[in-house]
């Protein structure tokens, strides 16, 4: 497998500059709402600055030894992340495959509605693809690293062809950024499918109540589950927002 070589020794590299050339006063004037929207789209699901930044830095470091060291660091951290995502995806797939043996909560003892089973089956296939992509990327990194010019080949893979948006500065490939994020995207979507299916599962029992009073055991289970789930979701996103630090404000 060959890649176009973006590293030309005749190029004059310039120090890496921040994407935002505005002063610190302009940065502090930014409102929190765009940052929250950026958080909801990036990081936990799509790539964000923490994914793009390290790749751009290792591509544009002037010193060759430092460039190789940063490439090795990125590779090791990526392998650790892929291993963690693969384990979590396997656990989630195991939980989702066991949903078929969960007790039926419908009063008439019937099967769960088709949207419930569909959500869980979608979660299973997404979890499996998360495991598959994590394993595939792990194997590719190991094989690239085994080459004599392994670090150089990794940088060739990550760099965008003809992607010099500044004199002597290389730009990461957008396709590569999203490709390396695929295991996390599959895993996050599978988790959403499982949570959505659980909501449908507990509330489906309230649609077939034969007694006159709606406030029965099935409704209490559904309402209690919903309250706990909503509180957990709010606490989770609150914690994620407080931990989120934009690249421009992390200095």
Rosetta blueprint (number, residue, H / E / L):
1 X L
2 X L
3 X L
4 X L
5 X L
6 X L
7 X L
8 X L
9 X L
10 X L
11 X L
12 X L
13 X L
14 X L
15 X L
16 X L
17 X L
18 X L
19 X L
20 X L
21 X L
22 X L
23 X L
24 X H
25 X H
26 X H
27 X H
28 X H
29 X L
30 X L
31 X L
32 X H
33 X H
34 X H
35 X H
36 X H
37 X H
38 X H
39 X H
40 X H
41 X H
42 X E
43 X L
44 X L
45 X L
46 X E
47 X L
48 X L
49 X H
50 X H
51 X H
52 X H
53 X H
54 X H
55 X H
56 X H
57 X H
58 X H
59 X H
60 X H
61 X L
62 X L
63 X L
64 X H
65 X H
66 X H
67 X H
68 X H
69 X H
70 X H
71 X H
72 X H
73 X H
74 X H
75 X H
76 X H
77 X H
78 X H
79 X H
80 X H
81 X H
82 X H
83 X H
84 X H
85 X H
86 X H
87 X H
88 X H
89 X H
90 X H
91 X H
92 X H
93 X H
94 X H
95 X H
96 X H
97 X H
98 X H
99 X H
100 X H
101 X H
102 X L
103 X L
104 X L
105 X L
106 X L
107 X L
108 X L
109 X L
110 X L
111 X L
112 X L
113 X L
114 X H
115 X H
116 X H
117 X H
118 X H
119 X H
120 X H
121 X H
122 X H
123 X H
124 X H
125 X H
126 X H
127 X H
128 X H
129 X H
130 X H
131 X H
132 X H
133 X H
134 X H
135 X H
136 X H
137 X H
138 X H
139 X H
140 X H
141 X H
142 X H
143 X H
144 X H
145 X H
146 X L
147 X L
148 X L
149 X L
150 X H
151 X H
152 X H
153 X H
154 X H
155 X H
156 X H
157 X H
158 X H
159 X E
160 X L
161 X L
162 X L
163 X L
164 X L
165 X L
166 X E
167 X L
168 X L
169 X E
170 X L
171 X L
172 X E
173 X L
174 X H
175 X H
176 X H
177 X H
178 X H
179 X H
180 X H
181 X H
182 X H
183 X H
184 X H
185 X H
186 X H
187 X H
188 X H
189 X H
190 X H
191 X H
192 X H
193 X H
194 X H
195 X H
196 X H
197 X H
198 X H
199 X H
200 X H
201 X H
202 X H
203 X H
204 X H
205 X H
206 X H
207 X H
208 X H
209 X L
210 X L
211 X L
212 X L
213 X L
214 X L
215 X L
216 X L
217 X H
218 X H
219 X H
220 X H
221 X H
222 X H
223 X H
224 X H
225 X H
226 X H
227 X H
228 X H
229 X H
230 X H
231 X H
232 X H
233 X H
234 X H
235 X H
236 X H
237 X H
238 X H
239 X H
240 X H
241 X H
242 X H
243 X H
244 X L
245 X L
246 X L
247 X H
248 X H
249 X H
250 X L
251 X L
